[in-house]
């Protein structure tokens, strides 16, 4: 049994089109019949241009957006049939890292407060300040930040450091699945590789399973075991990282590969 199984998933939104009184209701099919499975400890790269539905897919898996139809199973349990209260409890097992850490971190909370709050979701028994401080220190170490900085606020850090804080917050409830939505696209190239290496190390150390979303195939090639290429709400190509790069089947994948500077000679 796969760790995460997505079957015939549809997420549709009503489109505001036409005349106010017209009867035809149109739908935007943001996710249009996606089926994927991910094994424990695997990193799946989800690639496509902006607007292809990959963020909607990730938010549907996270149960932040309801699916129109289809199913999502995590370790054999159906997420799509859980009540809102059950989702809240289960969500400790799947966490998200967003593209812009500055927007996703509370600017008025110190790193300590942010991480202590996230740790307490899973470990409410950690009552004393010293226990929480030890747990926050350990988490900061894990993501390559000095615990000396735990009293600082998000604006006092660089972009790369902020993303490390966001990664630490996602790890705090000890999730089994991490969804990383464009986590390096806002960072300098030199910092990108540091964050990618950190995610690879964490996957190994914590036995994490990950969906890594990006519009950049070369980033995905570096980190992912399997790659799913998404276009207009559908998966148009799926294979190991090597298969997708060396023998792409879909024309769309070939176009994406041809757009990578070092890859252009393959596209003839």
Secondary structure, 3 states (H helix, E strand, C coil): CCCEEEEEEEEEEEECCCCCCCCCCEEEEEEEEEEEEECCCCEEEEECCCCCCHHHHHHHHCCCCCCCEEEEEECCEECCCCCHHHHHHHHHHEEEECCCHHHHCCCCCEHHHHHHHHHHHHCCCCCCHHHHHHHHHHHHHHCCCCHHHCCCEHHHCCHHHHHHHHHHHHHHCCCCEEEEECCCCCCCHHHHHHHHHHHHHHHHHHCCEEEEEECCHHHHHHHCCEEEEEECCEEEEEEEHHHHHHCCCCHHHHHHHHCCHHHHHHHC
